[in-house]
Amino acid sequence: MPEPLSSHPRPAPLWFRLLRTLVVLACFAFTFTWLLRVSDRSLQRRGEPAGFPLGVLHGICMPAALPHLLLGADVPIYAGENTGRTYKLGYAVGVNSCGLVFFGSFYWRFNRMRRAVMTRNGPSPK
């Protein structure tokens, strides 16, 4: 008699999941670095100082510029000519929101994995 098929699909191998994650992160890094370069060129053309919205964009994109900076590329991560406090507030909002998304998703996934292990193994003895 044939065995019944499992209702849960088999998870992808660890190497595949890690590779997929690296590819997605690389795509985000290249996209955000491209955004930084485009905004820098736009600022130079207009001749106006960067304000709050560009501060938020630069803050969000700054962590993604790390791989390019490590490889030696000169990526503009901060507008030298800015409006002062409003640009810096936007930059801080952007960096913190990027951290919230990254670390929030990490803790959410970690919590989900912990719950899955606890339901599979049952509650731990005290």
C-alpha positions as CSV (number, residue, x, y, z in Angstrom):
1,M,0.0,0.0,0.0
2,P,1.5,3.4,-1.0
3,E,2.3,5.9,1.8
4,P,0.1,9.0,1.9
5,L,1.6,12.2,0.6
6,S,2.6,14.8,3.3
7,S,0.5,17.9,3.3
8,H,3.6,20.0,3.9
9,P,6.0,20.5,1.1
10,R,9.6,19.7,1.8
11,P,11.7,22.8,2.7
12,A,14.4,23.9,0.3
13,P,18.0,22.9,1.3
14,L,19.9,25.3,3.5
15,W,22.5,26.2,0.8
16,F,19.7,27.2,-1.5
17,R,18.0,29.4,1.0
18,L,21.3,31.1,1.9
19,L,22.1,31.6,-1.7
20,R,18.6,33.0,-2.4
21,T,19.0,35.4,0.6
22,L,22.4,36.6,-0.6
23,V,21.0,37.3,-4.1
24,V,18.1,39.2,-2.8
25,L,20.3,41.3,-0.5
26,A,22.7,42.0,-3.4
27,C,19.8,43.2,-5.6
28,F,18.7,45.5,-2.8
29,A,22.2,46.8,-2.3
30,F,22.7,47.5,-6.0
31,T,19.3,49.2,-6.3
32,F,19.9,51.4,-3.2
33,T,23.4,52.4,-4.4
34,W,21.9,53.3,-7.8
35,L,19.4,55.5,-6.0
36,L,22.2,57.2,-4.1
37,R,24.1,58.0,-7.2
38,V,21.0,59.2,-9.1
39,S,20.0,61.5,-6.2
40,D,23.6,62.8,-6.0
41,R,23.6,63.7,-9.7
42,S,20.2,65.3,-9.4
43,L,21.4,67.5,-6.5
44,Q,24.4,68.6,-8.5
45,R,22.2,69.5,-11.5
46,R,19.7,71.5,-9.4
47,G,22.2,73.3,-7.2
48,E,19.8,73.2,-4.2
49,P,20.7,71.9,-0.8
50,A,19.3,68.5,0.2
51,G,16.3,68.6,2.6
52,F,14.4,66.2,4.7
53,P,13.1,63.9,2.0
54,L,16.5,63.3,0.5
55,G,17.9,62.9,4.0
56,V,15.4,60.0,4.6
57,L,16.4,58.5,1.2
58,H,20.1,58.8,2.0
59,G,19.6,57.3,5.5
60,I,17.6,54.3,4.1
61,C,20.2,53.7,1.4
62,M,23.3,54.2,3.5
63,P,23.5,50.6,5.0
64,A,23.1,49.1,1.5
65,A,26.2,51.0,0.3
66,L,28.5,49.0,2.6
67,P,29.4,46.3,0.1
68,H,30.3,48.9,-2.5
69,L,32.4,50.8,-0.1
70,L,34.2,47.6,1.0
71,L,35.0,46.9,-2.7
72,G,36.5,50.3,-3.1
73,A,33.7,52.2,-5.0
74,D,33.2,55.8,-4.0
75,V,29.4,55.9,-3.2
76,P,27.9,59.2,-2.0
77,I,26.1,58.4,1.3
78,Y,25.7,61.9,2.6
79,A,24.9,65.2,0.9
80,G,27.6,67.7,1.7
81,E,25.4,70.6,0.7
82,N,22.3,70.2,2.8
83,T,19.7,72.3,4.7
84,G,21.2,71.5,8.1
85,R,19.0,70.1,10.9
86,T,16.1,69.1,8.6
87,Y,18.4,67.0,6.4
88,K,20.1,65.4,9.5
89,L,16.7,64.6,11.0
90,G,15.7,62.9,7.7
91,Y,18.9,61.0,7.6
92,A,18.4,59.8,11.2
93,V,14.8,58.8,10.4
94,G,16.0,56.9,7.3
95,V,18.8,55.0,9.1
96,N,16.5,54.1,12.0
97,S,13.7,53.0,9.8
98,C,16.0,50.8,7.8
99,G,17.3,49.2,11.0
100,L,13.7,48.7,12.2
101,V,12.8,46.9,9.0
102,F,16.0,44.8,9.0
103,F,16.2,43.9,12.7
104,G,12.4,43.7,13.0
105,S,12.2,41.1,10.3
106,F,15.1,39.2,11.8
107,Y,13.4,39.0,15.2
108,W,10.1,38.2,13.7
109,R,11.6,35.3,11.8
110,F,13.6,34.2,14.9
111,N,10.4,34.2,17.0
112,R,8.5,32.2,14.3
113,M,11.3,29.6,14.2
114,R,11.3,29.4,18.0
115,R,7.5,28.8,18.1
116,A,7.8,26.1,15.4
117,V,10.4,24.3,17.4
118,M,8.4,24.5,20.6
119,T,5.2,23.2,18.9
120,R,7.2,20.3,17.3
121,N,9.0,19.4,20.6
122,G,6.3,20.3,23.1
123,P,6.8,22.6,26.0
124,S,10.1,22.4,27.8
125,P,10.2,20.8,31.3
126,K,10.7,23.3,34.1
